[in-house]
Amino acid sequence: MIPARERIGRLWLLAAIIVLLAGCILTYTTRHEEDNPYKDLQVEAATIMRDAEAYMKDEILERGIAIEAEDLNQTGLLGPEFTQLTTTPGNIDAKRTSLSPDFAALLVRYYVQAGLEEGDVIAIGSSGSFPGLLVASLAAGQAMGLEMRVIASLGASMHGATRPEYNIFDFINAMDEGGFADFDLVGVSAGGPNDQGGGLMDGILWFDTAQLSLDLCAETGAHLIYHDSLEDSIQERLELYGDDVDLFVSIGGASPNCGTSSYTLNFPNGLVTDPPTIPTTPERGLNYEYAARGVPVVNLLNVRGLANDNGMTYDPVPFDEIGESGVYKETEYNLWIVVVTLAAAFAILIVGWKRGREAR
């Protein structure tokens, strides 16, 4: 038979648990959403991105480039699955999603959360895999008045900026020539294996794709980053960005940005201010290099995760209206309910403890 003291203790503990559960339910059901205090900046950035993408679509159509059948929103900005520039597999859903103007609003959220202010410096390292995310990063920086330094790699995963005739450098030129963002293109590279160019289908569908990559880099007139070792490629990027970087943005899976060790997969998605264990290998990549320096990093790779974590629709057709999705809002909870619930549960436990002592 259970002693009276233990029986009384269990009853009071059960009562405390019930109060806590009721408080949790009440807290959840009474939550509400408020617009972010920086929503106006988010809307401005998303509008810049929307207008920039429309400008690029006009350029693509003027050049006689066909819109891909998988481009359900008819942006014109999805590339073919296989071209001379295709370096790795890619998810078509993620590529479509990354073109949503809401990603510019997300980048504003990250920049604000990182504490950036007008005039601060961001370094952007982008492959050609997610050109929409590069546009988003630039649009957000423009809306916030940030100084932006860009290094772009030509290689792209499937359905990214895979067109030789409209590659990642064309996206960058459109942002500049269309007046959508002020930035410095401080370097370019061929991307692909060891950052030296070359496509996935080299020797199968095409030949000497590495040379094509280098030729396209030369056409930009920008500084070419080309080394025999990835370590040297990483170090030159650090020098080109300078010592005054306040935040690093990594877009896609370019080796100089993400590194090549097993630690690459450990680096979190989104805004990273508290990094995981930092490796000491020389090819650890710029994500870890900046994290080791205490510089916040925005890692843009897992698009589904970015969308789900920030109240954005994944693979929307059509795109959500600017200003409507959860990325423009913050969820507010009633603090008094939390305080009263904890106090009540604590009080019940105290009373139960005293009654148990009395029952000895």
FITOR-846986 format. One line per 2 residues: their letters; for each residue x, y, z of C-alpha. Coordinates in steps of 0.2 Angstrom, whole numbers, plus 5000, padded with zeros to 4 digits. Layout:
% residues N
a) X:Y:Z ~ ...
***
This chain:
% residues 360
mi) 5000:5000:5000 ~ 5007:5017:4995
pa) 5010:5028:5011 ~ 4999:5043:5013
re) 5014:5055:5012 ~ 5019:5048:4995
ri) 5000:5047:4989 ~ 4998:5066:4993
gr) 5014:5071:4985 ~ 5009:5062:4969
lw) 4992:5071:4969 ~ 5000:5088:4971
ll) 5013:5084:4958 ~ 4999:5079:4946
aa) 4990:5096:4950 ~ 5006:5106:4946
ii) 5008:5096:4929 ~ 4990:5100:4925
vl) 4992:5118:4928 ~ 5008:5119:4918
la) 4999:5110:4903 ~ 4985:5122:4904
gc) 4996:5137:4904 ~ 5006:5130:4889
il) 4989:5128:4880 ~ 4983:5145:4885
ty) 5000:5153:4880 ~ 5000:5145:4863
tt) 4981:5149:4859 ~ 4983:5167:4864
rh) 4999:5170:4854 ~ 4998:5183:4840
ee) 5009:5190:4826 ~ 5015:5208:4825
dn) 5024:5216:4810 ~ 5043:5216:4812
py) 5049:5234:4817 ~ 5060:5233:4801
kd) 5046:5227:4790 ~ 5047:5243:4779
lq) 5066:5238:4775 ~ 5060:5221:4771
ve) 5047:5227:4759 ~ 5059:5238:4751
aa) 5072:5224:4749 ~ 5059:5212:4742
ti) 5053:5225:4730 ~ 5070:5228:4723
mr) 5072:5209:4721 ~ 5056:5208:4712
da) 5060:5222:4700 ~ 5078:5216:4697
ea) 5071:5199:4692 ~ 5059:5207:4680
ym) 5073:5216:4672 ~ 5083:5200:4670
kd) 5069:5191:4663 ~ 5067:5205:4649
ei) 5086:5203:4646 ~ 5084:5184:4644
le) 5069:5186:4632 ~ 5078:5199:4622
rg) 5092:5187:4620 ~ 5081:5174:4613
ia) 5084:5162:4628 ~ 5069:5150:4631
ie) 5060:5149:4648 ~ 5062:5131:4655
ae) 5047:5121:4656 ~ 5050:5118:4675
dl) 5050:5137:4678 ~ 5032:5137:4685
nq) 5032:5155:4689 ~ 5039:5160:4672
tg) 5054:5170:4679 ~ 5065:5165:4665
ll) 5079:5163:4679 ~ 5080:5144:4680
gp) 5094:5137:4670 ~ 5093:5120:4661
ef) 5098:5104:4671 ~ 5114:5100:4661
tq) 5125:5112:4653 ~ 5144:5115:4652
lt) 5143:5124:4668 ~ 5133:5111:4678
tt) 5144:5105:4692 ~ 5133:5096:4704
pg) 5115:5089:4706 ~ 5102:5101:4712
ni) 5084:5101:4718 ~ 5072:5110:4706
da) 5060:5114:4720 ~ 5073:5123:4730
kr) 5079:5133:4714 ~ 5061:5139:4711
ts) 5059:5144:4729 ~ 5075:5153:4730
ls) 5068:5166:4717 ~ 5054:5172:4728
pd) 5057:5190:4733 ~ 5053:5185:4751
fa) 5071:5179:4752 ~ 5077:5197:4751
al) 5066:5201:4766 ~ 5074:5186:4775
lv) 5091:5193:4772 ~ 5086:5209:4780
ry) 5080:5199:4795 ~ 5097:5191:4796
yv) 5106:5207:4794 ~ 5096:5216:4807
qa) 5098:5201:4819 ~ 5117:5201:4817
gl) 5117:5219:4822 ~ 5122:5227:4805
ee) 5119:5246:4803 ~ 5121:5257:4788
gd) 5138:5258:4782 ~ 5143:5241:4789
vi) 5153:5229:4777 ~ 5147:5212:4771
ai) 5157:5200:4761 ~ 5147:5189:4749
gs) 5153:5173:4742 ~ 5142:5165:4729
sg) 5142:5150:4717 ~ 5130:5150:4702
sf) 5119:5137:4711 ~ 5106:5150:4718
pg) 5107:5166:4709 ~ 5091:5171:4717
ll) 5099:5171:4734 ~ 5113:5182:4727
va) 5100:5194:4721 ~ 5091:5193:4738
sl) 5108:5197:4747 ~ 5112:5212:4737
aa) 5094:5219:4737 ~ 5094:5217:4756
gq) 5111:5226:4758 ~ 5105:5240:4746
am) 5089:5243:4756 ~ 5100:5244:4772
gl) 5114:5255:4765 ~ 5127:5242:4768
em) 5144:5241:4759 ~ 5145:5225:4749
rv) 5160:5216:4742 ~ 5156:5201:4731
ia) 5166:5186:4724 ~ 5157:5175:4712
sl) 5161:5157:4706 ~ 5154:5152:4689
ga) 5150:5134:4693 ~ 5132:5130:4696
sm) 5121:5115:4702 ~ 5107:5109:4691
hg) 5094:5123:4687 ~ 5104:5137:4694
at) 5113:5149:4683 ~ 5119:5135:4672
rp) 5117:5144:4655 ~ 5134:5150:4648
ey) 5124:5163:4638 ~ 5116:5170:4655
ni) 5127:5164:4669 ~ 5130:5171:4687
fd) 5140:5185:4680 ~ 5125:5191:4670
fi) 5115:5191:4686 ~ 5128:5202:4694
na) 5129:5214:4679 ~ 5110:5216:4679
md) 5110:5221:4697 ~ 5123:5234:4693
eg) 5118:5240:4676 ~ 5099:5240:4681
gf) 5103:5251:4696 ~ 5097:5239:4709
ad) 5112:5238:4720 ~ 5129:5246:4723
fd) 5143:5234:4727 ~ 5161:5229:4722
lv) 5164:5214:4712 ~ 5181:5211:4720
gv) 5185:5194:4712 ~ 5178:5179:4701
sa) 5183:5161:4699 ~ 5179:5147:4688
gg) 5171:5136:4702 ~ 5168:5118:4700
pn) 5181:5105:4706 ~ 5195:5113:4716
dq) 5188:5130:4710 ~ 5197:5128:4693
gg) 5182:5126:4682 ~ 5175:5111:4673
gl) 5157:5104:4672 ~ 5149:5088:4678
md) 5147:5082:4660 ~ 5164:5086:4654
gi) 5170:5072:4642 ~ 5153:5065:4641
lw) 5142:5079:4633 ~ 5155:5093:4631
fd) 5174:5094:4631 ~ 5186:5107:4639
ta) 5172:5115:4650 ~ 5186:5121:4662
ql) 5192:5132:4648 ~ 5175:5139:4644
sl) 5173:5143:4663 ~ 5190:5153:4662
dl) 5185:5162:4646 ~ 5168:5168:4654
ca) 5178:5174:4669 ~ 5190:5184:4658
et) 5175:5192:4650 ~ 5170:5200:4666
ga) 5186:5210:4667 ~ 5187:5206:4686
hl) 5201:5199:4696 ~ 5203:5181:4693
iy) 5206:5169:4708 ~ 5215:5153:4701
hd) 5226:5142:4712 ~ 5233:5125:4712
sl) 5227:5123:4730 ~ 5210:5127:4738
ed) 5220:5134:4753 ~ 5227:5147:4742
si) 5210:5151:4735 ~ 5203:5153:4752
qe) 5217:5164:4758 ~ 5216:5176:4743
rl) 5198:5178:4746 ~ 5201:5184:4763
el) 5214:5196:4757 ~ 5202:5203:4743
yg) 5187:5205:4756 ~ 5198:5215:4768
dd) 5200:5215:4787 ~ 5184:5226:4790
vd) 5171:5213:4786 ~ 5156:5213:4798
lf) 5146:5198:4791 ~ 5150:5185:4778
vs) 5136:5178:4767 ~ 5139:5161:4759
ig) 5128:5156:4745 ~ 5128:5138:4738
ga) 5141:5125:4740 ~ 5157:5133:4733
sp) 5172:5124:4740 ~ 5181:5140:4745
nc) 5166:5145:4755 ~ 5160:5129:4763
gt) 5177:5119:4764 ~ 5180:5101:4759
ss) 5182:5092:4776 ~ 5169:5082:4785
yt) 5166:5097:4796 ~ 5157:5106:4781
ln) 5141:5097:4785 ~ 5141:5103:4803
fp) 5140:5121:4799 ~ 5122:5127:4802
ng) 5110:5134:4790 ~ 5104:5153:4791
lv) 5112:5166:4802 ~ 5126:5158:4813
td) 5133:5168:4827 ~ 5137:5153:4839
pp) 5146:5141:4827 ~ 5150:5123:4830
ti) 5167:5117:4834 ~ 5179:5125:4822
pt) 5191:5114:4813 ~ 5210:5118:4811
tp) 5212:5111:4793 ~ 5218:5123:4780
er) 5204:5119:4768 ~ 5190:5122:4781
gl) 5182:5136:4770 ~ 5177:5154:4773
ny) 5162:5150:4784 ~ 5174:5143:4797
ey) 5187:5156:4794 ~ 5175:5170:4798
aa) 5167:5161:4812 ~ 5184:5159:4820
rg) 5187:5177:4819 ~ 5170:5180:4828
vp) 5162:5187:4812 ~ 5143:5182:4810
vv) 5140:5171:4795 ~ 5124:5168:4784
nl) 5125:5151:4777 ~ 5112:5150:4762
ln) 5111:5132:4756 ~ 5096:5122:4763
vr) 5082:5132:4755 ~ 5068:5121:4762
gl) 5075:5124:4780 ~ 5077:5142:4777
an) 5059:5144:4771 ~ 5051:5133:4785
dn) 5061:5141:4799 ~ 5055:5158:4793
gm) 5037:5157:4789 ~ 5039:5157:4770
ty) 5030:5146:4758 ~ 5041:5132:4750
dp) 5039:5131:4731 ~ 5025:5144:4729
vp) 5016:5146:4713 ~ 5013:5160:4711
fd) 5025:5169:4723 ~ 5017:5176:4739
ei) 5013:5194:4739 ~ 5027:5205:4746
ge) 5024:5209:4765 ~ 5012:5194:4768
sg) 5022:5179:4773 ~ 5028:5175:4791
vy) 5046:5182:4787 ~ 5039:5200:4789
ke) 5031:5196:4807 ~ 5036:5191:4824
te) 5026:5179:4835 ~ 5021:5187:4852
yn) 5016:5178:4868 ~ 5007:5184:4883
lw) 5021:5185:4896 ~ 5009:5186:4911
iv) 5002:5169:4907 ~ 5019:5162:4907
vv) 5023:5170:4924 ~ 5007:5166:4932
tl) 5007:5148:4926 ~ 5025:5145:4933
aa) 5021:5154:4950 ~ 5005:5144:4952
af) 5014:5127:4948 ~ 5028:5132:4960
ai) 5015:5136:4974 ~ 5006:5120:4971
li) 5022:5110:4973 ~ 5027:5120:4989
vg) 5009:5117:4997 ~ 5010:5098:4992
wk) 5027:5097:5000 ~ 5021:5104:5016
rg) 5005:5093:5016 ~ 5016:5078:5013
re) 5027:5083:5029 ~ 5011:5085:5039
ar) 5005:5067:5034 ~ 5021:5059:5042
***
